[in-house]
């Protein structure tokens, strides 16, 4: 299966297909969109496992971004 590394998406190119599908179903195509999500909510998406979370976290950090933090 071809990975979703089109110019429209800046998600990590080595994510597993189920992770891409989970993110796409949630309307996420860009790393910046993840800054509006709590990490626990992304983890709860069907198809997102520990490896995907780690790759997303590293990709966010490389751009000076992060998942939304818990308030208070």
Phi and psi restraints in degrees (range 20) as a CNS / XPLOR table:
assign (resid 1 and name C) (resid 2 and name N)
       (resid 2 and name CA) (resid 2 and name C) 1.0 -73.3 20.0 2
assign (resid 2 and name N) (resid 2 and name CA)
       (resid 2 and name C) (resid 3 and name N) 1.0 133.9 20.0 2
assign (resid 2 and name C) (resid 3 and name N)
       (resid 3 and name CA) (resid 3 and name C) 1.0 -77.0 20.0 2
assign (resid 3 and name N) (resid 3 and name CA)
       (resid 3 and name C) (resid 4 and name N) 1.0 154.0 20.0 2
assign (resid 3 and name C) (resid 4 and name N)
       (resid 4 and name CA) (resid 4 and name C) 1.0 -86.6 20.0 2
assign (resid 4 and name N) (resid 4 and name CA)
       (resid 4 and name C) (resid 5 and name N) 1.0 75.5 20.0 2
assign (resid 4 and name C) (resid 5 and name N)
       (resid 5 and name CA) (resid 5 and name C) 1.0 -116.0 20.0 2
assign (resid 5 and name N) (resid 5 and name CA)
       (resid 5 and name C) (resid 6 and name N) 1.0 43.0 20.0 2
assign (resid 5 and name C) (resid 6 and name N)
       (resid 6 and name CA) (resid 6 and name C) 1.0 -73.9 20.0 2
assign (resid 6 and name N) (resid 6 and name CA)
       (resid 6 and name C) (resid 7 and name N) 1.0 161.8 20.0 2
assign (resid 6 and name C) (resid 7 and name N)
       (resid 7 and name CA) (resid 7 and name C) 1.0 -59.8 20.0 2
assign (resid 7 and name N) (resid 7 and name CA)
       (resid 7 and name C) (resid 8 and name N) 1.0 -23.0 20.0 2
assign (resid 7 and name C) (resid 8 and name N)
       (resid 8 and name CA) (resid 8 and name C) 1.0 -71.8 20.0 2
assign (resid 8 and name N) (resid 8 and name CA)
       (resid 8 and name C) (resid 9 and name N) 1.0 -18.6 20.0 2
assign (resid 8 and name C) (resid 9 and name N)
       (resid 9 and name CA) (resid 9 and name C) 1.0 -119.1 20.0 2
assign (resid 9 and name N) (resid 9 and name CA)
       (resid 9 and name C) (resid 10 and name N) 1.0 139.1 20.0 2
assign (resid 9 and name C) (resid 10 and name N)
       (resid 10 and name CA) (resid 10 and name C) 1.0 -115.8 20.0 2
assign (resid 10 and name N) (resid 10 and name CA)
       (resid 10 and name C) (resid 11 and name N) 1.0 22.3 20.0 2
assign (resid 10 and name C) (resid 11 and name N)
       (resid 11 and name CA) (resid 11 and name C) 1.0 -69.5 20.0 2
assign (resid 11 and name N) (resid 11 and name CA)
       (resid 11 and name C) (resid 12 and name N) 1.0 154.7 20.0 2
assign (resid 11 and name C) (resid 12 and name N)
       (resid 12 and name CA) (resid 12 and name C) 1.0 -55.6 20.0 2
assign (resid 12 and name N) (resid 12 and name CA)
       (resid 12 and name C) (resid 13 and name N) 1.0 134.1 20.0 2
assign (resid 12 and name C) (resid 13 and name N)
       (resid 13 and name CA) (resid 13 and name C) 1.0 -71.2 20.0 2
assign (resid 13 and name N) (resid 13 and name CA)
       (resid 13 and name C) (resid 14 and name N) 1.0 -14.1 20.0 2
assign (resid 13 and name C) (resid 14 and name N)
       (resid 14 and name CA) (resid 14 and name C) 1.0 -101.3 20.0 2
assign (resid 14 and name N) (resid 14 and name CA)
       (resid 14 and name C) (resid 15 and name N) 1.0 15.0 20.0 2
assign (resid 14 and name C) (resid 15 and name N)
       (resid 15 and name CA) (resid 15 and name C) 1.0 -69.4 20.0 2
assign (resid 15 and name N) (resid 15 and name CA)
       (resid 15 and name C) (resid 16 and name N) 1.0 148.1 20.0 2
assign (resid 15 and name C) (resid 16 and name N)
       (resid 16 and name CA) (resid 16 and name C) 1.0 -69.7 20.0 2
assign (resid 16 and name N) (resid 16 and name CA)
       (resid 16 and name C) (resid 17 and name N) 1.0 153.4 20.0 2
assign (resid 16 and name C) (resid 17 and name N)
       (resid 17 and name CA) (resid 17 and name C) 1.0 -55.0 20.0 2
assign (resid 17 and name N) (resid 17 and name CA)
       (resid 17 and name C) (resid 18 and name N) 1.0 -41.8 20.0 2
assign (resid 17 and name C) (resid 18 and name N)
       (resid 18 and name CA) (resid 18 and name C) 1.0 -61.3 20.0 2
assign (resid 18 and name N) (resid 18 and name CA)
       (resid 18 and name C) (resid 19 and name N) 1.0 -33.2 20.0 2
assign (resid 18 and name C) (resid 19 and name N)
       (resid 19 and name CA) (resid 19 and name C) 1.0 -68.4 20.0 2
assign (resid 19 and name N) (resid 19 and name CA)
       (resid 19 and name C) (resid 20 and name N) 1.0 -43.8 20.0 2
assign (resid 19 and name C) (resid 20 and name N)
       (resid 20 and name CA) (resid 20 and name C) 1.0 -58.9 20.0 2
assign (resid 20 and name N) (resid 20 and name CA)
       (resid 20 and name C) (resid 21 and name N) 1.0 -44.1 20.0 2
assign (resid 20 and name C) (resid 21 and name N)
       (resid 21 and name CA) (resid 21 and name C) 1.0 -63.8 20.0 2
assign (resid 21 and name N) (resid 21 and name CA)
       (resid 21 and name C) (resid 22 and name N) 1.0 -41.0 20.0 2
assign (resid 21 and name C) (resid 22 and name N)
       (resid 22 and name CA) (resid 22 and name C) 1.0 -63.3 20.0 2
assign (resid 22 and name N) (resid 22 and name CA)
       (resid 22 and name C) (resid 23 and name N) 1.0 -44.8 20.0 2
assign (resid 22 and name C) (resid 23 and name N)
       (resid 23 and name CA) (resid 23 and name C) 1.0 -65.8 20.0 2
assign (resid 23 and name N) (resid 23 and name CA)
       (resid 23 and name C) (resid 24 and name N) 1.0 -43.2 20.0 2
assign (resid 23 and name C) (resid 24 and name N)
       (resid 24 and name CA) (resid 24 and name C) 1.0 -61.8 20.0 2
assign (resid 24 and name N) (resid 24 and name CA)
       (resid 24 and name C) (resid 25 and name N) 1.0 -41.6 20.0 2
assign (resid 24 and name C) (resid 25 and name N)
       (resid 25 and name CA) (resid 25 and name C) 1.0 -63.6 20.0 2
assign (resid 25 and name N) (resid 25 and name CA)
       (resid 25 and name C) (resid 26 and name N) 1.0 -28.1 20.0 2
assign (resid 25 and name C) (resid 26 and name N)
       (resid 26 and name CA) (resid 26 and name C) 1.0 -88.3 20.0 2
assign (resid 26 and name N) (resid 26 and name CA)
       (resid 26 and name C) (resid 27 and name N) 1.0 0.7 20.0 2
assign (resid 26 and name C) (resid 27 and name N)
       (resid 27 and name CA) (resid 27 and name C) 1.0 82.2 20.0 2
assign (resid 27 and name N) (resid 27 and name CA)
       (resid 27 and name C) (resid 28 and name N) 1.0 19.5 20.0 2
assign (resid 27 and name C) (resid 28 and name N)
       (resid 28 and name CA) (resid 28 and name C) 1.0 -102.8 20.0 2
assign (resid 28 and name N) (resid 28 and name CA)
       (resid 28 and name C) (resid 29 and name N) 1.0 117.8 20.0 2
assign (resid 28 and name C) (resid 29 and name N)
       (resid 29 and name CA) (resid 29 and name C) 1.0 -123.2 20.0 2
assign (resid 29 and name N) (resid 29 and name CA)
       (resid 29 and name C) (resid 30 and name N) 1.0 -12.6 20.0 2
assign (resid 29 and name C) (resid 30 and name N)
       (resid 30 and name CA) (resid 30 and name C) 1.0 -130.9 20.0 2
assign (resid 30 and name N) (resid 30 and name CA)
       (resid 30 and name C) (resid 31 and name N) 1.0 146.0 20.0 2
assign (resid 30 and name C) (resid 31 and name N)
       (resid 31 and name CA) (resid 31 and name C) 1.0 -55.9 20.0 2
assign (resid 31 and name N) (resid 31 and name CA)
       (resid 31 and name C) (resid 32 and name N) 1.0 -40.5 20.0 2
assign (resid 31 and name C) (resid 32 and name N)
       (resid 32 and name CA) (resid 32 and name C) 1.0 -58.7 20.0 2
assign (resid 32 and name N) (resid 32 and name CA)
       (resid 32 and name C) (resid 33 and name N) 1.0 -30.5 20.0 2
assign (resid 32 and name C) (resid 33 and name N)
       (resid 33 and name CA) (resid 33 and name C) 1.0 -64.8 20.0 2
assign (resid 33 and name N) (resid 33 and name CA)
       (resid 33 and name C) (resid 34 and name N) 1.0 -27.1 20.0 2
assign (resid 33 and name C) (resid 34 and name N)
       (resid 34 and name CA) (resid 34 and name C) 1.0 -69.1 20.0 2
assign (resid 34 and name N) (resid 34 and name CA)
       (resid 34 and name C) (resid 35 and name N) 1.0 -18.7 20.0 2
assign (resid 34 and name C) (resid 35 and name N)
       (resid 35 and name CA) (resid 35 and name C) 1.0 -68.2 20.0 2
assign (resid 35 and name N) (resid 35 and name CA)
       (resid 35 and name C) (resid 36 and name N) 1.0 -14.2 20.0 2
assign (resid 35 and name C) (resid 36 and name N)
       (resid 36 and name CA) (resid 36 and name C) 1.0 -92.1 20.0 2
assign (resid 36 and name N) (resid 36 and name CA)
       (resid 36 and name C) (resid 37 and name N) 1.0 -0.6 20.0 2
assign (resid 36 and name C) (resid 37 and name N)
       (resid 37 and name CA) (resid 37 and name C) 1.0 -113.2 20.0 2
assign (resid 37 and name N) (resid 37 and name CA)
       (resid 37 and name C) (resid 38 and name N) 1.0 140.1 20.0 2
assign (resid 37 and name C) (resid 38 and name N)
       (resid 38 and name CA) (resid 38 and name C) 1.0 -75.4 20.0 2
assign (resid 38 and name N) (resid 38 and name CA)
       (resid 38 and name C) (resid 39 and name N) 1.0 143.8 20.0 2
assign (resid 38 and name C) (resid 39 and name N)
       (resid 39 and name CA) (resid 39 and name C) 1.0 -56.6 20.0 2
assign (resid 39 and name N) (resid 39 and name CA)
       (resid 39 and name C) (resid 40 and name N) 1.0 -39.4 20.0 2
assign (resid 39 and name C) (resid 40 and name N)
       (resid 40 and name CA) (resid 40 and name C) 1.0 -63.0 20.0 2
assign (resid 40 and name N) (resid 40 and name CA)
       (resid 40 and name C) (resid 41 and name N) 1.0 -31.2 20.0 2
assign (resid 40 and name C) (resid 41 and name N)
       (resid 41 and name CA) (resid 41 and name C) 1.0 -74.4 20.0 2
assign (resid 41 and name N) (resid 41 and name CA)
       (resid 41 and name C) (resid 42 and name N) 1.0 -35.7 20.0 2
assign (resid 41 and name C) (resid 42 and name N)
       (resid 42 and name CA) (resid 42 and name C) 1.0 -67.9 20.0 2
assign (resid 42 and name N) (resid 42 and name CA)
       (resid 42 and name C) (resid 43 and name N) 1.0 -41.8 20.0 2
assign (resid 42 and name C) (resid 43 and name N)
       (resid 43 and name CA) (resid 43 and name C) 1.0 -58.6 20.0 2
assign (resid 43 and name N) (resid 43 and name CA)
       (resid 43 and name C) (resid 44 and name N) 1.0 -31.0 20.0 2
assign (resid 43 and name C) (resid 44 and name N)
       (resid 44 and name CA) (resid 44 and name C) 1.0 -75.5 20.0 2
assign (resid 44 and name N) (resid 44 and name CA)
       (resid 44 and name C) (resid 45 and name N) 1.0 -13.6 20.0 2
assign (resid 44 and name C) (resid 45 and name N)
       (resid 45 and name CA) (resid 45 and name C) 1.0 -68.3 20.0 2
assign (resid 45 and name N) (resid 45 and name CA)
       (resid 45 and name C) (resid 46 and name N) 1.0 134.7 20.0 2
assign (resid 45 and name C) (resid 46 and name N)
       (resid 46 and name CA) (resid 46 and name C) 1.0 -65.8 20.0 2
assign (resid 46 and name N) (resid 46 and name CA)
       (resid 46 and name C) (resid 47 and name N) 1.0 121.0 20.0 2
assign (resid 46 and name C) (resid 47 and name N)
       (resid 47 and name CA) (resid 47 and name C) 1.0 111.4 20.0 2
assign (resid 47 and name N) (resid 47 and name CA)
       (resid 47 and name C) (resid 48 and name N) 1.0 -11.0 20.0 2
assign (resid 47 and name C) (resid 48 and name N)
       (resid 48 and name CA) (resid 48 and name C) 1.0 -100.2 20.0 2
assign (resid 48 and name N) (resid 48 and name CA)
       (resid 48 and name C) (resid 49 and name N) 1.0 116.5 20.0 2
assign (resid 48 and name C) (resid 49 and name N)
       (resid 49 and name CA) (resid 49 and name C) 1.0 -113.8 20.0 2
assign (resid 49 and name N) (resid 49 and name CA)
       (resid 49 and name C) (resid 50 and name N) 1.0 -175.9 20.0 2
assign (resid 49 and name C) (resid 50 and name N)
       (resid 50 and name CA) (resid 50 and name C) 1.0 -58.6 20.0 2
assign (resid 50 and name N) (resid 50 and name CA)
       (resid 50 and name C) (resid 51 and name N) 1.0 -37.0 20.0 2
assign (resid 50 and name C) (resid 51 and name N)
       (resid 51 and name CA) (resid 51 and name C) 1.0 -66.7 20.0 2
assign (resid 51 and name N) (resid 51 and name CA)
       (resid 51 and name C) (resid 52 and name N) 1.0 -43.7 20.0 2
assign (resid 51 and name C) (resid 52 and name N)
       (resid 52 and name CA) (resid 52 and name C) 1.0 -63.2 20.0 2
assign (resid 52 and name N) (resid 52 and name CA)
       (resid 52 and name C) (resid 53 and name N) 1.0 -43.6 20.0 2
assign (resid 52 and name C) (resid 53 and name N)
       (resid 53 and name CA) (resid 53 and name C) 1.0 -59.8 20.0 2
assign (resid 53 and name N) (resid 53 and name CA)
       (resid 53 and name C) (resid 54 and name N) 1.0 -44.1 20.0 2
assign (resid 53 and name C) (resid 54 and name N)
       (resid 54 and name CA) (resid 54 and name C) 1.0 -63.2 20.0 2
assign (resid 54 and name N) (resid 54 and name CA)
       (resid 54 and name C) (resid 55 and name N) 1.0 -42.2 20.0 2
assign (resid 54 and name C) (resid 55 and name N)
       (resid 55 and name CA) (resid 55 and name C) 1.0 -65.4 20.0 2
assign (resid 55 and name N) (resid 55 and name CA)
       (resid 55 and name C) (resid 56 and name N) 1.0 -40.1 20.0 2
assign (resid 55 and name C) (resid 56 and name N)
       (resid 56 and name CA) (resid 56 and name C) 1.0 -66.5 20.0 2
assign (resid 56 and name N) (resid 56 and name CA)
       (resid 56 and name C) (resid 57 and name N) 1.0 -42.9 20.0 2
assign (resid 56 and name C) (resid 57 and name N)
       (resid 57 and name CA) (resid 57 and name C) 1.0 -60.9 20.0 2
assign (resid 57 and name N) (resid 57 and name CA)
       (resid 57 and name C) (resid 58 and name N) 1.0 -45.0 20.0 2
assign (resid 57 and name C) (resid 58 and name N)
       (resid 58 and name CA) (resid 58 and name C) 1.0 -65.8 20.0 2
assign (resid 58 and name N) (resid 58 and name CA)
       (resid 58 and name C) (resid 59 and name N) 1.0 -40.0 20.0 2
assign (resid 58 and name C) (resid 59 and name N)
       (resid 59 and name CA) (resid 59 and name C) 1.0 -65.2 20.0 2
assign (resid 59 and name N) (resid 59 and name CA)
       (resid 59 and name C) (resid 60 and name N) 1.0 -40.2 20.0 2
assign (resid 59 and name C) (resid 60 and name N)
       (resid 60 and name CA) (resid 60 and name C) 1.0 -62.9 20.0 2
assign (resid 60 and name N) (resid 60 and name CA)
       (resid 60 and name C) (resid 61 and name N) 1.0 -48.2 20.0 2
assign (resid 60 and name C) (resid 61 and name N)
       (resid 61 and name CA) (resid 61 and name C) 1.0 -60.0 20.0 2
assign (resid 61 and name N) (resid 61 and name CA)
       (resid 61 and name C) (resid 62 and name N) 1.0 -37.1 20.0 2
assign (resid 61 and name C) (resid 62 and name N)
       (resid 62 and name CA) (resid 62 and name C) 1.0 -63.0 20.0 2
assign (resid 62 and name N) (resid 62 and name CA)
       (resid 62 and name C) (resid 63 and name N) 1.0 -23.3 20.0 2
assign (resid 62 and name C) (resid 63 and name N)
       (resid 63 and name CA) (resid 63 and name C) 1.0 -103.4 20.0 2
assign (resid 63 and name N) (resid 63 and name CA)
       (resid 63 and name C) (resid 64 and name N) 1.0 7.0 20.0 2
assign (resid 63 and name C) (resid 64 and name N)
       (resid 64 and name CA) (resid 64 and name C) 1.0 74.9 20.0 2
assign (resid 64 and name N) (resid 64 and name CA)
       (resid 64 and name C) (resid 65 and name N) 1.0 23.0 20.0 2
assign (resid 64 and name C) (resid 65 and name N)
       (resid 65 and name CA) (resid 65 and name C) 1.0 -113.4 20.0 2
assign (resid 65 and name N) (resid 65 and name CA)
       (resid 65 and name C) (resid 66 and name N) 1.0 170.7 20.0 2
assign (resid 65 and name C) (resid 66 and name N)
       (resid 66 and name CA) (resid 66 and name C) 1.0 -156.6 20.0 2
assign (resid 66 and name N) (resid 66 and name CA)
       (resid 66 and name C) (resid 67 and name N) 1.0 164.8 20.0 2
assign (resid 66 and name C) (resid 67 and name N)
       (resid 67 and name CA) (resid 67 and name C) 1.0 -62.6 20.0 2
assign (resid 67 and name N) (resid 67 and name CA)
       (resid 67 and name C) (resid 68 and name N) 1.0 159.1 20.0 2
assign (resid 67 and name C) (resid 68 and name N)
       (resid 68 and name CA) (resid 68 and name C) 1.0 -60.8 20.0 2
assign (resid 68 and name N) (resid 68 and name CA)
       (resid 68 and name C) (resid 69 and name N) 1.0 138.1 20.0 2
assign (resid 68 and name C) (resid 69 and name N)
       (resid 69 and name CA) (resid 69 and name C) 1.0 -93.4 20.0 2
assign (resid 69 and name N) (resid 69 and name CA)
       (resid 69 and name C) (resid 70 and name N) 1.0 153.6 20.0 2
assign (resid 69 and name C) (resid 70 and name N)
       (resid 70 and name CA) (resid 70 and name C) 1.0 -67.0 20.0 2
assign (resid 70 and name N) (resid 70 and name CA)
       (resid 70 and name C) (resid 71 and name N) 1.0 137.0 20.0 2
assign (resid 70 and name C) (resid 71 and name N)
       (resid 71 and name CA) (resid 71 and name C) 1.0 -76.3 20.0 2
assign (resid 71 and name N) (resid 71 and name CA)
       (resid 71 and name C) (resid 72 and name N) 1.0 136.3 20.0 2
